[in-house]
């Protein structure tokens, strides 16, 4: 894979798909209860990936240990993360604010990568991480709410953040050789199973209208297959701390999509935050001088 594609096209494609996923989740939950929406999304993605894997005759895990590692990574990166975000949005926390909380992932992953993956983090990268964090905070200012539902929703966002952070590290350490189709099928299946217990505590409601079907298809294909495949490719080919840094741009994508799709306003602090985040990302991914 060329340097240009790896460093430019893949990250921006991922940012668009992943960031817009928060908004399409909010869009879809207007017509469905959260776990019903999520369970159907995973089930559709599982069958699509399974059929592709069968048709292409891709390799499957050779041992129970490898199967378990892939399933466990998916339960964190896909299952725990998605459950946290869907429940958070169902409690009234906007998709844009969820994207902002998840954008704290680079800070969490950097500390964990230092301990578990022995990655080197220099002063320039630390400066970039701090600037990215400050940029995210600029955007958060206008979106904070101290109501009970909001606090519960933010708790679930943090659960999603931790699932994605630990899952990314586990994926990097144990599953870099995973086939995107067979491995993706295993991970969406394990995530589907993880959702099932939550369905017993939910008043299941689905309105099968055009808006819900569009949101469901986008989340099943665009995010569960497209965005996650791009993420795994980037994790495989790069340092996980640097890959995670692009999550700072996810709320930027979410803010732009929410502006066009949901009519949310773009305030001055959002613009300042976006510029600060872009500077931070540039610092983190700048090539070292030889």
C-alpha positions in Angstrom: 0.0 0.0 0.0 1.5 3.4 -1.1 2.4 6.0 1.5 -0.1 8.5 0.0 -3.0 6.1 0.3 -2.1 5.0 3.9 -1.4 8.5 5.2 -4.1 10.5 3.3 -7.0 8.7 1.7 -7.6 6.0 4.3 -7.6 8.3 7.4 -10.0 10.8 5.8 -12.3 8.1 4.5 -12.4 6.6 8.0 -13.0 10.0 9.6 -16.0 10.7 7.4 -17.6 7.3 7.8 -16.9 7.0 11.6 -17.9 10.6 12.4 -21.1 10.6 10.4 -21.9 7.3 12.1 -22.7 9.1 15.3 -25.2 11.3 13.5 -26.8 8.5 11.6 -27.2 6.7 15.0 -29.0 9.7 16.4 -31.0 9.8 13.2 -32.0 6.1 13.4 -32.9 6.2 17.1 -35.7 8.6 16.3 -37.5 5.5 15.0 -36.1 2.7 17.1 -35.1 1.6 20.6 -31.3 1.5 20.9 -30.5 -2.2 21.4 -33.0 -3.3 18.7 -31.4 -1.0 16.2 -27.9 -2.1 17.2 -28.8 -5.8 17.2 -30.3 -5.7 13.7 -27.3 -3.6 12.5 -24.8 -6.2 13.7 -26.8 -9.1 12.4 -27.0 -7.6 8.9 -23.2 -6.8 8.9 -22.5 -10.3 10.1 -24.3 -12.0 7.2 -22.8 -9.7 4.6 -19.3 -10.3 5.8 -19.9 -14.1 6.1 -21.2 -14.3 2.5 -18.2 -12.3 1.2 -15.8 -14.5 3.2 -17.5 -17.6 1.8 -17.5 -16.4 -1.8 -13.9 -15.2 -1.7 -12.8 -18.4 0.3 -10.7 -16.2 2.6 -8.7 -17.8 5.4 -10.4 -18.4 8.7 -8.8 -18.7 12.2 -6.8 -21.9 12.6 -7.2 -22.4 16.3 -9.7 -21.8 19.1 -7.3 -19.3 20.7 -7.1 -17.2 17.5 -10.9 -17.3 17.2 -11.3 -16.2 20.8 -8.8 -13.4 20.4 -10.6 -12.0 17.4 -14.0 -12.3 19.0 -12.7 -10.6 22.2 -11.2 -7.7 20.3 -14.5 -7.3 18.4 -16.5 -7.4 21.7 -14.5 -4.4 22.9 -13.8 -2.4 19.7 -17.2 -3.0 18.1 -19.6 -4.4 20.8 -18.8 -2.4 23.9 -18.1 0.7 22.0 -21.4 0.6 20.1 -23.5 -0.3 23.1 -22.1 2.6 25.0 -22.7 5.1 22.2 -26.2 3.9 21.4 -27.3 3.9 25.0 -25.7 7.3 25.5 -27.6 8.8 22.5 -30.9 7.2 23.8 -30.4 9.2 27.0 -30.4 12.4 25.0 -26.6 12.9 24.6 -26.2 14.2 21.0 -24.2 12.3 18.4 -21.9 15.2 18.2 -21.1 15.2 21.9 -20.6 11.5 21.8 -18.1 12.0 19.0 -16.3 14.5 21.2 -16.1 12.1 24.2 -14.8 9.3 21.9 -12.2 11.9 20.6 -10.5 11.6 24.0 -9.3 8.1 22.8 -5.8 9.3 21.7 -5.0 10.4 25.2 -6.2 7.0 26.7 -4.5 4.9 24.0 -1.2 6.8 24.2 -0.9 6.1 27.9 -1.8 2.5 27.4 0.4 2.0 24.4 3.4 3.3 26.4 2.8 0.5 29.0 1.6 -2.4 26.9 3.1 -1.9 23.4 6.3 -0.1 24.3 5.7 2.6 21.7 7.9 5.7 21.9 6.1 9.0 22.3 8.3 12.1 21.8 7.7 15.7 22.9 6.2 16.7 19.5 3.6 14.0 19.7 2.7 14.9 23.3 2.3 18.6 22.2 0.0 17.4 19.4 -2.1 15.3 21.8 -2.5 18.2 24.2 -3.5 20.6 21.4 -6.0 18.0 20.1 -7.4 17.7 23.6 -7.7 21.5 23.9 -9.4 21.6 20.5 -12.0 19.0 21.6 -12.7 21.0 24.8 -13.5 24.1 22.8 -16.2 22.2 21.0 -17.5 20.6 24.2 -18.1 23.9 26.0 -21.4 24.6 24.2 -22.7 21.1 24.5 -22.5 20.3 28.2 -25.6 19.5 30.2 -25.9 18.6 33.9 -29.3 16.8 33.9 -29.6 13.3 35.2 -30.2 11.7 31.8 -27.2 13.6 30.4 -24.9 12.3 33.2 -26.1 8.7 32.7 -25.6 9.2 28.9 -22.1 10.5 29.4 -21.3 7.5 31.6 -22.3 5.2 28.7 -20.2 7.3 26.4 -17.2 6.7 28.6 -17.9 3.0 28.6 -17.8 3.1 24.8 -14.6 5.1 24.9 -12.9 2.5 27.2 -14.1 -0.4 25.0 -12.7 1.2 21.9 -9.4 2.2 23.5 -8.7 -1.3 25.0 -10.0 -3.0 21.9 -7.7 -1.0 19.6 -4.7 -2.1 21.7 -5.8 -5.7 21.9 -6.4 -5.7 18.1 -2.9 -4.3 17.5 -1.2 -6.9 19.8 -3.1 -10.1 18.9 -5.1 -9.7 15.7 -3.0 -7.8 13.1 -3.1 -10.9 10.9 -6.9 -11.1 11.0 -8.7 -11.3 7.6 -11.1 -8.4 7.3 -14.0 -10.5 6.1 -13.8 -13.7 8.2 -12.5 -11.8 11.2 -15.1 -9.1 10.7 -17.8 -11.7 10.6 -16.6 -13.2 13.9 -16.4 -9.8 15.5 -19.9 -8.7 14.5 -21.3 -12.0 15.6 -19.6 -11.7 19.0 -21.0 -8.1 19.2 -24.5 -9.4 18.3 -24.3 -11.9 21.2 -23.2 -9.1 23.5 -26.3 -7.0 22.7 -28.8 -9.9 23.4 -28.9 -9.5 27.2 -29.7 -5.8 26.9 -32.8 -6.6 24.8 -34.4 -8.2 27.9 -34.3 -4.8 29.6 -35.6 -2.8 26.7 -39.1 -1.9 25.5 -38.4 -2.9 21.9 -39.8 -0.5 19.3 -39.1 -0.1 15.6 -40.8 2.1 13.0 -39.8 0.7 9.6 -39.9 4.0 7.6 -37.4 5.3 5.0 -35.4 7.3 7.6 -34.8 4.2 9.8 -33.9 2.0 6.8 -31.4 4.6 5.5 -29.8 4.9 9.0 -29.7 1.1 9.4 -28.1 0.4 6.0 -25.5 3.2 6.6 -24.6 1.9 10.0 -24.5 -1.8 8.9 -22.5 -1.3 5.7 -20.8 2.1 5.9 -19.7 1.9 9.5 -19.7 -1.8 10.7 -17.9 -2.9 7.5 -16.4 0.1 5.8 -15.1 2.3 8.7 -14.0 -0.6 10.9 -12.1 -2.3 8.0 -10.3 1.0 7.4 -9.5 1.3 11.1 -8.0 -2.3 11.3 -5.9 -1.6 8.2 -4.5 1.5 9.7 -3.8 -0.2 13.1 -2.0 -3.0 11.3 0.2 -0.7 9.3 1.0 2.0 11.9 1.7 2.8 15.5 -1.6 2.5 17.4 -1.0 5.8 19.3 -0.6 7.7 15.9 -3.6 5.9 14.4 -5.7 6.9 17.4 -4.8 10.5 17.0 -7.1 10.8 14.0 -10.0 10.3 16.4 -9.6 13.9 17.2 -11.0 14.7 13.8 -14.1 12.4 14.3 -16.1 15.2 16.1 -15.2 17.6 13.3 -16.8 15.2 10.8 -19.8 14.7 13.2 -20.3 18.4 13.6 -20.3 19.0 9.8 -22.7 16.1 9.1 -25.0 17.2 12.0 -25.1 20.7 10.5 -26.3 19.4 7.2 -28.5 16.4 8.3 -29.9 17.6 11.6 -29.7 21.4 11.2 -27.4 21.9 14.2 -25.6 25.3 14.3 -21.9 25.7 13.9 -20.7 28.1 16.7 -17.5 30.0 16.9 -15.9 27.7 19.5 -16.5 24.7 17.1 -14.5 26.5 14.4 -11.7 27.3 16.9 -11.7 23.7 18.1 -11.5 22.3 14.6 -8.5 24.5 13.7 -6.7 23.6 17.0 -7.4 19.8 16.3 -6.0 20.1 12.8 -2.8 21.6 14.2 -2.5 18.9 16.8 -3.0 16.1 14.2 -0.3 17.7 12.0 2.2 17.7 14.9 1.5 14.1 15.8 1.8 12.7 12.2 4.7 14.9 11.1 7.7 12.9 9.8 10.9 12.8 11.8 13.8 14.6 10.2 16.7 12.3 9.4 
